[in-house]
Amino acid sequence: HGAALSRADAEPYEVRVRVAARTESMAEAVRVGNEVETLLTCGPSGGGGATKSAREIIAVASTLIPAELAPHAVHILES
């Protein structure tokens, strides 16, 4: 990246985006992935590649809990 990386006032010349979507159907989820793929293939060459997938997720709930409620341990097994 040379001088572009070391300039403190430089605007980013490369941006990566991750897309996640919640849809009512699998067909709609596949459509979202296809739209994102189209954006990648219509952009500049050497985009770095992409992966796409659509899968059913019953529920995702992110939350914070006190550390003492999540005990942890490390077990090293040697053979």
ChimeraX commands (.cxc) that place a marker at each C-alpha (Angstrom):
marker #1 position 0.00,0.00,0.00 radius 0.5
marker #1 position 3.05,2.21,0.19 radius 0.5
marker #1 position 2.54,5.93,0.77 radius 0.5
marker #1 position -1.25,5.57,0.77 radius 0.5
marker #1 position -1.02,3.58,3.99 radius 0.5
marker #1 position 1.22,6.02,5.84 radius 0.5
marker #1 position -0.72,9.23,5.12 radius 0.5
marker #1 position -2.71,10.19,8.22 radius 0.5
marker #1 position -5.33,12.16,6.26 radius 0.5
marker #1 position -5.88,9.56,3.53 radius 0.5
marker #1 position -9.40,8.45,2.68 radius 0.5
marker #1 position -9.72,4.67,2.42 radius 0.5
marker #1 position -9.28,3.53,-1.17 radius 0.5
marker #1 position -10.56,0.03,-0.47 radius 0.5
marker #1 position -13.61,-0.98,1.53 radius 0.5
marker #1 position -14.89,-4.48,2.32 radius 0.5
marker #1 position -18.54,-5.08,3.13 radius 0.5
marker #1 position -20.27,-7.99,4.81 radius 0.5
marker #1 position -23.97,-8.42,4.15 radius 0.5
marker #1 position -26.36,-10.32,6.41 radius 0.5
marker #1 position -30.09,-10.44,5.85 radius 0.5
marker #1 position -33.18,-11.84,7.53 radius 0.5
marker #1 position -35.90,-12.89,5.11 radius 0.5
marker #1 position -39.29,-14.59,5.16 radius 0.5
marker #1 position -38.23,-17.39,2.79 radius 0.5
marker #1 position -35.19,-19.27,1.57 radius 0.5
marker #1 position -35.85,-18.05,-1.98 radius 0.5
marker #1 position -35.62,-14.45,-0.80 radius 0.5
marker #1 position -32.39,-15.22,1.09 radius 0.5
marker #1 position -30.86,-16.69,-2.07 radius 0.5
marker #1 position -31.94,-13.58,-3.97 radius 0.5
marker #1 position -30.06,-11.35,-1.49 radius 0.5
marker #1 position -26.91,-13.43,-2.01 radius 0.5
marker #1 position -27.27,-13.20,-5.78 radius 0.5
marker #1 position -27.60,-9.41,-5.63 radius 0.5
marker #1 position -24.43,-9.11,-3.53 radius 0.5
marker #1 position -22.59,-11.45,-5.90 radius 0.5
marker #1 position -23.69,-9.27,-8.83 radius 0.5
marker #1 position -22.21,-6.21,-7.13 radius 0.5
marker #1 position -18.90,-8.06,-6.71 radius 0.5
marker #1 position -18.67,-9.23,-10.30 radius 0.5
marker #1 position -19.61,-5.82,-11.72 radius 0.5
marker #1 position -16.98,-3.98,-9.70 radius 0.5
marker #1 position -13.25,-3.57,-10.29 radius 0.5
marker #1 position -11.21,-6.66,-11.09 radius 0.5
marker #1 position -9.36,-8.43,-8.33 radius 0.5
marker #1 position -12.10,-8.00,-5.75 radius 0.5
marker #1 position -10.61,-10.68,-3.53 radius 0.5
marker #1 position -13.38,-13.21,-3.94 radius 0.5
marker #1 position -16.49,-13.79,-1.92 radius 0.5
marker #1 position -18.53,-16.59,-0.49 radius 0.5
marker #1 position -22.27,-16.73,-0.21 radius 0.5
marker #1 position -24.59,-19.04,1.61 radius 0.5
marker #1 position -28.20,-19.18,2.67 radius 0.5
marker #1 position -29.31,-21.30,5.59 radius 0.5
marker #1 position -32.12,-21.51,8.04 radius 0.5
marker #1 position -31.36,-20.24,11.50 radius 0.5
marker #1 position -34.03,-20.79,14.09 radius 0.5
marker #1 position -32.90,-17.97,16.37 radius 0.5
marker #1 position -29.90,-15.89,17.30 radius 0.5
marker #1 position -29.95,-13.87,20.48 radius 0.5
marker #1 position -26.78,-12.01,21.43 radius 0.5
marker #1 position -26.53,-11.04,25.07 radius 0.5
marker #1 position -24.00,-10.34,27.79 radius 0.5
marker #1 position -23.99,-12.36,30.97 radius 0.5
marker #1 position -21.82,-11.99,34.08 radius 0.5
marker #1 position -18.54,-13.90,33.73 radius 0.5
marker #1 position -19.19,-15.86,36.93 radius 0.5
marker #1 position -22.23,-17.46,35.27 radius 0.5
marker #1 position -20.06,-18.90,32.49 radius 0.5
marker #1 position -17.34,-20.96,34.17 radius 0.5
marker #1 position -14.52,-22.07,31.92 radius 0.5
marker #1 position -11.84,-24.74,32.03 radius 0.5
marker #1 position -8.99,-25.94,29.85 radius 0.5
marker #1 position -8.20,-29.65,29.57 radius 0.5
marker #1 position -5.04,-30.78,27.79 radius 0.5
marker #1 position -5.10,-34.38,26.65 radius 0.5
marker #1 position -1.82,-36.00,25.75 radius 0.5
marker #1 position -1.49,-39.31,24.00 radius 0.5
marker link #1:1,2 radius 0.2
marker link #1:2,3 radius 0.2
marker link #1:3,4 radius 0.2
marker link #1:4,5 radius 0.2
marker link #1:5,6 radius 0.2
marker link #1:6,7 radius 0.2
marker link #1:7,8 radius 0.2
marker link #1:8,9 radius 0.2
marker link #1:9,10 radius 0.2
marker link #1:10,11 radius 0.2
marker link #1:11,12 radius 0.2
marker link #1:12,13 radius 0.2
marker link #1:13,14 radius 0.2
marker link #1:14,15 radius 0.2
marker link #1:15,16 radius 0.2
marker link #1:16,17 radius 0.2
marker link #1:17,18 radius 0.2
marker link #1:18,19 radius 0.2
marker link #1:19,20 radius 0.2
marker link #1:20,21 radius 0.2
marker link #1:21,22 radius 0.2
marker link #1:22,23 radius 0.2
marker link #1:23,24 radius 0.2
marker link #1:24,25 radius 0.2
marker link #1:25,26 radius 0.2
marker link #1:26,27 radius 0.2
marker link #1:27,28 radius 0.2
marker link #1:28,29 radius 0.2
marker link #1:29,30 radius 0.2
marker link #1:30,31 radius 0.2
marker link #1:31,32 radius 0.2
marker link #1:32,33 radius 0.2
marker link #1:33,34 radius 0.2
marker link #1:34,35 radius 0.2
marker link #1:35,36 radius 0.2
marker link #1:36,37 radius 0.2
marker link #1:37,38 radius 0.2
marker link #1:38,39 radius 0.2
marker link #1:39,40 radius 0.2
marker link #1:40,41 radius 0.2
marker link #1:41,42 radius 0.2
marker link #1:42,43 radius 0.2
marker link #1:43,44 radius 0.2
marker link #1:44,45 radius 0.2
marker link #1:45,46 radius 0.2
marker link #1:46,47 radius 0.2
marker link #1:47,48 radius 0.2
marker link #1:48,49 radius 0.2
marker link #1:49,50 radius 0.2
marker link #1:50,51 radius 0.2
marker link #1:51,52 radius 0.2
marker link #1:52,53 radius 0.2
marker link #1:53,54 radius 0.2
marker link #1:54,55 radius 0.2
marker link #1:55,56 radius 0.2
marker link #1:56,57 radius 0.2
marker link #1:57,58 radius 0.2
marker link #1:58,59 radius 0.2
marker link #1:59,60 radius 0.2
marker link #1:60,61 radius 0.2
marker link #1:61,62 radius 0.2
marker link #1:62,63 radius 0.2
marker link #1:63,64 radius 0.2
marker link #1:64,65 radius 0.2
marker link #1:65,66 radius 0.2
marker link #1:66,67 radius 0.2
marker link #1:67,68 radius 0.2
marker link #1:68,69 radius 0.2
marker link #1:69,70 radius 0.2
marker link #1:70,71 radius 0.2
marker link #1:71,72 radius 0.2
marker link #1:72,73 radius 0.2
marker link #1:73,74 radius 0.2
marker link #1:74,75 radius 0.2
marker link #1:75,76 radius 0.2
marker link #1:76,77 radius 0.2
marker link #1:77,78 radius 0.2
marker link #1:78,79 radius 0.2
view
